Amino acid sequence: MPEKFPSPAGWSPPGAQFRSKNNTSRTVIGTVVGLILTPIGIAFAARGAAGTRQWVILGNLSDRLGSTFEILLGAALFLIVAALAAYSPPGTLIAGLVWGVLPGVIHLIFPDDTFRLIGDIPNISSDMQVALFQWLQTGFPLIVGILLVGAGAAATLRRR
């Protein structure tokens, strides 16, 4: 079907001069942002989840607002990483693999060694080590990782 109104010779759409065919910088920036934000989200979500355990133990004396805020902040960071797929799908995909799928699979294969591996992480408190291990035991890193990989894969397939 022929175009009803062909474009004039030499015409390009507005903003075309700002488009870049080179996606290397997008991929690098998206990957770095995803690899930085995802573990921060994991830390907030794991710490908040560990804090909710105190609700059962201490009842009304526990810090419900702080734990809830940490969980919501972690979820918001995961949402940002998932939305990053619109900018750079490989960034979201790699972050999901590195910080979700890989630790989840390692825990499934070597459940007895994961607490020791978490203990080898430098500069984290023993409370955070326990929170990360409990969060890993629930399977949430694997779930979040698969969701991030899915977001990256969907954005990749959408672009084609």
Secondary structure, DSSP 8 states (H G I E B T S, - for coil): ---SS---TT---TTGGG--S--HHHHHHHHHHHHHHHHHHHHHHHHHHHHHHHHHHHGGGS-HHHHHHHHHHHHHHHHHHHHGGGT-HHHHHHHHIIIIIHHHHHHHH-TTTHHHHHHTSTT--HHHHHHHHHHHHTTHHHHHHHHHHHHHHHHHHHH-
